[in-house]
């Protein structure tokens, strides 16, 4: 029979409170993401106040603001204003040409479709269809755009970009135009003999033209483009000494939090139940945020110290001393969950004796060695780059040769893995690196 009945059922489930979610979010934020977050919280909460530091921490040294001493200011104080974009600069040049309105409109449209390297990313057919213009007008607008500075701008490919520069250069080397126009592929492969026989010129003339072509700018847009600069302020500073290392937190830039007493006095004067209830809620919220900031600082301090303790060889030798390390390694060491470690290192940076590194840089899988140990993948990548930098450019190392060299040094890798690491380092293949004499 169907019906209603009372049943007791015991269940266990995990519930994340809003306060816990806030604590997790604060731990995930980087140093300069934290500042606007705290400013937003202070705007919403009248009890929470942000104060400037009375102490300024300068890479581990503390000085009073009242003292007249040289100190390192916040690097964001020296940030330059936004620069003009490539499109804006090209439009400024177009306005000086006194073009007919339809020509200017078409050329300006194309200027807005250049990529960062200065190449025209859209086909002429698409432009003609989009603007509903004649082919003659389109060609004229492209000609005017390509006549602007820098030379080579608005080329549709590398060949056209280089030809535009050669045409406008009064000191262009003989046969440079012909080589780029007809034999650019052979030039890239270093096949100079084909050009010697086809153009019926000496090898010395080809070499002179080759050197001249290499001096041209294959990315003219980079010289006038405005790019957003990313400034990194480390969250922690590690200093290495003969007897060990020290870890300090970079606290400059993060305001000091406090609870305002003026609001409490105001509520006492009003003697309002609703105001008192609202004030108590704001006080609890402010206290929790202050506690979360302190917990974030302590957690990050513990994680960075444990990581550097695991990477002592890196502090002594640099990248060559990196050891394999995973989130589980640090979580086991600190008796924390791996998710907590992951949040703590997210978008955080550390200043070491060898430069500024993201904390995630130190987490790398281990590669087996002939001695039964393991080598960090970052260490192996550094070794691959070192081998390629020191190779004979006329006989560069193939990926298989790199495998053999690494194997002789005790690191076992497949050729596919070496290829993967080489591509991650943005290094060309051996055939593309080869220089022919």
C-alpha positions as CSV (number, residue, x, y, z in Angstrom):
1,X,0.0,0.0,0.0
2,X,1.1,3.5,-0.8
3,X,1.1,6.1,1.9
4,X,3.0,8.5,4.1
5,X,5.2,7.3,7.0
6,X,7.9,8.8,9.3
7,X,11.4,7.4,8.7
8,X,14.6,8.4,10.4
9,X,17.6,8.4,8.1
10,X,21.1,9.3,9.1
11,X,23.3,10.9,6.4
12,X,26.7,12.6,6.3
13,X,27.5,15.3,3.8
14,X,30.0,18.1,3.4
15,X,28.6,21.6,3.5
16,X,30.8,24.5,2.6
17,X,29.8,27.7,4.4
18,X,30.1,31.1,2.8
19,X,32.9,31.9,5.3
20,X,34.8,28.8,4.2
21,X,34.4,29.7,0.6
22,X,35.6,33.2,1.3
23,X,38.7,31.8,3.1
24,X,39.5,29.5,0.1
25,X,39.0,32.4,-2.3
26,X,41.4,34.6,-0.4
27,X,44.0,31.9,-0.3
28,X,43.8,31.5,-4.1
29,X,44.3,35.3,-4.8
30,X,47.7,36.6,-5.7
31,X,49.2,39.6,-3.9
32,X,47.9,42.2,-6.3
33,X,44.6,40.6,-6.7
34,X,44.1,40.7,-3.0
35,X,44.4,44.5,-2.8
36,X,41.3,45.3,-4.9
37,X,39.4,42.5,-3.2
38,X,40.0,44.0,0.2
39,X,39.1,47.5,-1.1
40,X,35.8,46.1,-2.3
41,X,35.2,44.4,1.0
42,X,36.0,47.7,2.8
43,X,33.5,49.5,0.6
44,X,30.7,47.1,1.4
45,X,31.6,46.8,5.1
46,X,31.7,50.1,7.0
47,X,33.4,48.5,10.0
48,X,36.4,47.2,8.0
49,X,39.2,49.8,7.5
50,X,42.3,49.6,5.4
51,X,45.4,51.3,6.7
52,X,48.8,52.0,5.2
53,X,51.8,50.1,6.7
54,X,53.8,52.0,9.2
55,X,56.6,49.6,8.4
56,X,57.9,49.0,4.9
57,X,59.4,45.7,4.2
58,X,62.2,45.9,1.6
59,X,63.2,42.4,0.6
60,X,63.5,41.2,4.1
61,X,64.7,44.5,5.7
62,X,62.3,46.7,7.7
63,X,62.5,50.4,8.0
64,X,60.2,53.0,9.5
65,X,58.4,55.4,7.1
66,X,59.5,58.3,9.2
67,X,63.1,57.6,8.7
68,X,64.9,59.4,5.9
69,X,66.4,56.3,4.2
70,X,66.5,55.1,0.6
71,X,64.1,52.3,0.1
72,X,62.6,50.4,-2.8
73,X,59.2,51.8,-3.6
74,X,56.2,49.9,-4.9
75,X,57.2,49.1,-8.5
76,X,53.6,49.8,-9.6
77,X,54.2,53.5,-8.8
78,X,56.5,53.7,-11.8
79,X,54.2,52.1,-14.3
80,X,53.9,54.1,-17.5
81,X,50.6,55.3,-18.9
82,X,49.0,53.3,-21.7
83,X,50.6,53.7,-25.1
84,X,49.0,54.3,-28.5
85,X,48.0,51.1,-30.3
86,X,49.4,50.2,-33.7
87,X,46.0,50.9,-35.2
88,X,45.9,54.4,-33.7
89,X,49.4,55.3,-35.0
90,X,48.6,54.1,-38.5
91,X,45.4,56.1,-38.6
92,X,47.3,59.2,-37.5
93,X,49.6,58.7,-40.5
94,X,46.6,58.1,-42.8
95,X,45.0,61.4,-41.8
96,X,48.1,63.3,-42.8
97,X,47.8,61.9,-46.4
98,X,44.5,63.8,-47.1
99,X,42.9,60.8,-48.7
100,X,39.4,60.7,-50.1
101,X,36.9,59.6,-47.4
102,X,36.2,56.2,-49.0
103,X,40.0,55.4,-49.4
104,X,40.6,56.5,-45.8
105,X,37.7,54.4,-44.5
106,X,39.0,51.3,-46.3
107,X,42.6,51.8,-45.3
108,X,41.6,52.4,-41.7
109,X,39.5,49.2,-41.7
110,X,42.5,47.2,-42.9
111,X,44.7,48.9,-40.2
112,X,42.3,47.5,-37.6
113,X,42.7,44.0,-39.0
114,X,46.5,43.8,-38.7
115,X,47.9,41.2,-36.3
116,X,50.6,42.0,-33.7
117,X,53.4,41.3,-36.2
118,X,51.9,43.9,-38.6
119,X,50.5,41.5,-41.2
120,X,47.1,41.8,-42.8
121,X,45.0,39.0,-41.3
122,X,42.0,39.3,-43.6
123,X,41.8,38.5,-47.3
124,X,41.1,41.2,-49.8
125,X,38.0,39.3,-51.0
126,X,36.5,39.4,-47.5
127,X,37.3,43.1,-47.2
128,X,35.7,43.9,-50.5
129,X,32.6,41.9,-49.5
130,X,32.3,43.5,-46.1
131,X,32.7,47.1,-47.3
132,X,31.0,46.6,-50.7
133,X,33.7,48.5,-52.6
134,X,35.4,48.1,-56.0
135,X,38.6,46.3,-56.5
136,X,40.4,49.4,-57.7
137,X,39.5,51.3,-54.5
138,X,40.6,48.3,-52.4
139,X,44.0,48.1,-54.2
140,X,44.5,51.9,-53.7
141,X,43.7,51.7,-50.0
142,X,46.1,48.8,-49.5
143,X,48.8,50.7,-51.4
144,X,48.4,53.8,-49.2
145,X,48.5,51.6,-46.0
146,X,51.6,49.8,-47.1
147,X,53.3,53.2,-47.8
148,X,53.2,54.0,-44.1
149,X,55.9,53.6,-41.5
150,X,57.5,51.2,-40.6
151,X,58.3,49.8,-44.0
152,X,56.8,46.4,-44.5
153,X,53.6,47.1,-42.6
154,X,50.3,45.5,-43.9
155,X,52.1,42.8,-45.8
156,X,49.9,39.8,-46.5
157,X,52.8,37.3,-45.9
158,X,56.5,37.3,-45.2
159,X,57.5,37.6,-48.8
160,X,55.4,40.7,-49.4
161,X,56.6,42.2,-46.1
162,X,60.3,41.8,-47.1
163,X,59.7,43.1,-50.6
164,X,58.0,46.2,-49.3
165,X,61.1,46.9,-47.2
166,X,63.5,46.3,-50.1
167,X,61.6,48.5,-52.5
168,X,61.7,51.5,-50.1
169,X,65.3,51.0,-49.1
170,X,67.7,53.2,-51.3
171,X,70.6,51.1,-50.1
172,X,69.1,47.7,-51.0
173,X,71.7,45.1,-52.0
174,X,71.6,43.9,-55.6
175,X,69.6,40.7,-56.2
176,X,67.9,40.9,-52.8
177,X,64.6,41.6,-54.4
178,X,64.9,38.7,-56.9
179,X,66.0,36.2,-54.1
180,X,63.1,37.1,-51.9
181,X,60.6,37.2,-54.7
182,X,61.5,33.8,-56.2
183,X,63.7,31.8,-53.9
184,X,62.6,32.6,-50.3
185,X,62.0,28.9,-49.5
186,X,65.5,28.0,-50.7
187,X,66.9,30.9,-48.7
188,X,65.2,29.6,-45.6
189,X,66.6,26.1,-46.2
190,X,70.1,27.5,-46.8
191,X,70.2,26.2,-50.3
192,X,72.4,29.0,-51.8
193,X,73.6,26.9,-54.7
194,X,70.2,27.0,-56.4
195,X,70.3,30.8,-56.4
196,X,73.8,30.9,-57.7
197,X,73.0,28.8,-60.8
198,X,69.5,30.3,-61.4
199,X,70.5,34.0,-61.1
200,X,74.0,33.4,-62.6
201,X,75.8,35.3,-59.9
202,X,78.7,34.4,-57.7
203,X,78.3,32.8,-54.3
204,X,79.8,35.9,-52.6
205,X,77.0,38.0,-54.1
206,X,74.4,35.6,-52.8
207,X,76.0,35.7,-49.3
208,X,75.9,39.5,-49.4
209,X,72.2,39.5,-50.3
210,X,71.6,36.8,-47.7
211,X,73.1,38.9,-44.9
212,X,71.1,41.9,-46.1
213,X,67.8,40.0,-46.1
214,X,68.5,38.7,-42.6
215,X,68.8,42.3,-41.5
216,X,65.3,43.1,-42.6
217,X,62.4,43.2,-40.0
218,X,60.1,40.2,-40.5
219,X,57.7,41.7,-37.8
220,X,57.4,45.4,-38.4
221,X,54.3,45.7,-36.3
222,X,56.3,45.0,-33.1
223,X,58.0,48.3,-33.4
224,X,54.8,50.4,-33.2
225,X,52.5,48.1,-31.3
226,X,51.5,48.8,-27.7
227,X,51.7,45.8,-25.6
228,X,50.5,45.4,-22.1
229,X,53.4,45.0,-19.7
230,X,53.0,42.5,-16.9
231,X,54.7,43.5,-13.6
232,X,55.4,40.8,-11.1
233,X,55.8,41.5,-7.4
234,X,56.9,38.3,-5.6
235,X,54.8,37.1,-2.7
236,X,57.7,35.7,-0.9
237,X,61.5,36.3,-0.8
238,X,64.0,33.5,-0.3
239,X,67.6,34.4,0.7
240,X,70.3,31.7,0.7
241,X,73.1,31.8,3.2
242,X,76.0,29.5,4.0
243,X,74.2,28.1,7.0
244,X,70.8,27.7,5.3
245,X,68.1,29.9,3.9
246,X,65.4,32.3,5.1
247,X,61.9,33.0,3.8
248,X,60.1,36.3,4.3
249,X,56.7,37.5,3.0
250,X,56.4,40.5,0.8
251,X,53.9,42.5,2.7
252,X,54.4,45.9,1.0
253,X,51.3,46.9,-1.0
254,X,48.9,44.9,1.1
255,X,47.0,47.3,3.4
256,X,46.7,46.6,7.1
257,X,43.2,45.7,8.2
258,X,41.5,47.0,11.3
259,X,38.0,47.4,12.8
260,X,36.6,50.9,13.1
261,X,35.5,52.1,16.6
262,X,33.6,55.1,15.2
263,X,30.7,52.9,14.0
264,X,30.3,51.4,17.4
265,X,30.1,54.8,19.0
266,X,27.6,55.9,16.4
267,X,25.3,52.9,17.1
268,X,25.5,53.5,20.9
269,X,24.3,57.0,20.4
270,X,21.4,55.9,18.2
271,X,20.4,53.0,20.5
272,X,18.8,51.2,17.6
273,X,18.2,47.4,17.7
274,X,18.4,47.1,13.9
275,X,21.6,49.2,13.8
276,X,23.2,47.1,16.6
277,X,22.3,43.8,14.8
278,X,23.7,45.1,11.5
279,X,26.8,46.4,13.2
280,X,27.4,43.0,14.9
281,X,27.1,41.3,11.6
282,X,29.6,43.7,10.0
283,X,32.1,43.2,12.9
284,X,31.9,39.4,12.6
285,X,32.5,39.6,8.9
286,X,35.4,42.0,9.3
287,X,37.0,39.8,12.0
288,X,36.7,36.8,9.7
289,X,38.4,38.6,6.8
290,X,41.2,39.7,9.1
291,X,41.6,36.1,10.3
292,X,41.5,34.8,6.7
293,X,44.3,37.2,5.7
294,X,46.4,36.0,8.6
295,X,45.7,32.3,7.8
296,X,46.7,33.0,4.1
297,X,50.0,34.5,5.2
298,X,50.8,31.6,7.5
299,X,49.8,28.9,5.0
300,X,51.8,30.5,2.2
301,X,54.8,30.9,4.5
302,X,54.7,27.2,5.5
303,X,54.3,26.1,1.8
304,X,57.1,28.2,0.5
305,X,59.4,27.1,3.3
306,X,58.6,23.5,2.8
307,X,59.2,23.8,-1.0
308,X,62.6,25.5,-0.5
309,X,63.6,23.0,2.1
310,X,62.8,20.3,-0.5
311,X,64.8,22.3,-3.2
312,X,67.9,23.2,-1.2
313,X,70.0,22.0,-4.1
314,X,68.3,24.5,-6.3
315,X,69.2,27.3,-3.9
316,X,72.8,26.2,-4.1
317,X,73.2,25.4,-7.8
318,X,70.3,27.0,-9.6
319,X,68.1,25.2,-12.2
320,X,70.6,22.4,-12.5
321,X,69.9,21.5,-8.9
322,X,66.1,21.2,-9.3
323,X,64.6,18.0,-7.8
324,X,61.4,16.3,-8.8
325,X,58.6,17.5,-6.6
326,X,54.8,17.1,-6.6
327,X,51.9,18.5,-4.6
328,X,51.8,15.2,-2.7
329,X,55.4,15.8,-1.6
330,X,54.5,19.1,0.1
331,X,51.1,18.0,1.3
332,X,52.7,15.0,3.1
333,X,55.4,17.2,4.6
334,X,52.9,19.7,6.0
335,X,50.0,17.3,6.6
336,X,47.8,19.5,4.4
337,X,45.4,18.5,1.6
338,X,46.8,18.7,-1.9
339,X,44.0,21.1,-2.9
340,X,45.2,23.5,-0.2
341,X,48.7,23.4,-1.6
342,X,47.4,23.9,-5.1
343,X,45.4,27.0,-4.0
344,X,48.4,28.4,-2.0
345,X,50.8,28.3,-5.0
346,X,48.2,29.5,-7.6
347,X,49.5,32.7,-9.3
348,X,52.1,33.2,-6.6
349,X,55.7,34.1,-7.2
350,X,58.9,33.8,-5.2
351,X,62.1,35.8,-5.5
352,X,65.1,33.5,-5.3
353,X,68.9,34.2,-5.7
354,X,68.4,33.1,-9.4
355,X,65.4,35.3,-10.2
356,X,61.7,35.4,-9.8
357,X,59.9,32.1,-10.4
358,X,56.2,31.1,-10.2
359,X,55.8,28.6,-7.4
360,X,54.3,26.1,-9.8
361,X,57.7,26.1,-11.6
362,X,59.1,23.9,-8.9
363,X,56.5,21.2,-9.3
364,X,57.8,18.9,-12.0
365,X,57.5,15.2,-12.5
366,X,60.6,13.0,-12.1
367,X,62.4,11.3,-14.9
368,X,64.3,8.1,-14.2
369,X,68.1,8.0,-14.3
370,X,70.5,5.2,-14.7
371,X,71.6,5.6,-11.1
372,X,68.1,4.7,-9.9
373,X,67.2,8.2,-9.0
374,X,65.1,10.9,-10.7
375,X,65.7,14.2,-12.4
376,X,63.4,17.1,-12.7
377,X,61.8,17.8,-16.1
378,X,62.7,21.4,-15.7
379,X,66.4,20.4,-15.1
380,X,66.3,18.3,-18.2
381,X,64.8,21.1,-20.3
382,X,67.6,23.4,-19.1
383,X,70.1,20.8,-20.1
384,X,68.5,20.4,-23.6
385,X,68.7,24.2,-24.1
386,X,72.3,24.2,-23.0
387,X,73.3,21.5,-25.4
388,X,71.5,23.2,-28.3
389,X,73.1,26.6,-27.5
390,X,76.6,25.1,-27.6
391,X,76.1,22.8,-30.6
392,X,77.9,23.2,-33.9
393,X,75.5,25.2,-36.0
394,X,76.6,23.5,-39.2
395,X,75.9,20.1,-37.7
396,X,73.2,20.6,-35.1
397,X,72.0,17.9,-32.7
398,X,69.0,15.9,-33.9
399,X,66.4,14.8,-31.3
400,X,67.9,11.3,-31.3
401,X,71.4,12.7,-30.7
402,X,70.0,14.7,-27.8
403,X,68.5,11.4,-26.5
404,X,71.9,9.7,-26.8
405,X,73.7,12.6,-25.0
406,X,71.2,12.7,-22.2
407,X,71.4,8.9,-21.8
408,X,75.2,9.1,-21.5
409,X,74.6,11.5,-18.7
410,X,72.3,9.1,-16.9
411,X,68.9,10.5,-18.0
412,X,66.6,8.1,-19.9
413,X,64.2,9.8,-22.3
414,X,62.4,8.8,-25.5
415,X,62.9,10.8,-28.7
416,X,59.2,11.8,-28.5
417,X,59.7,13.3,-25.1
418,X,62.8,15.2,-26.2
419,X,60.9,16.6,-29.2
420,X,58.1,17.7,-26.8
421,X,60.5,19.5,-24.5
422,X,62.3,21.1,-27.4
423,X,59.0,22.5,-28.8
424,X,58.0,23.7,-25.3
425,X,61.3,25.6,-25.3
426,X,60.3,27.1,-28.7
427,X,63.4,25.7,-30.4
428,X,63.4,24.7,-34.0
429,X,64.2,21.3,-35.4
430,X,67.8,20.4,-36.4
431,X,67.1,20.8,-40.1
432,X,65.7,24.4,-39.5
433,X,68.7,25.2,-37.2
434,X,71.3,24.0,-39.7
435,X,73.5,26.7,-41.2
436,X,75.0,25.9,-44.6
437,X,78.3,27.4,-45.6
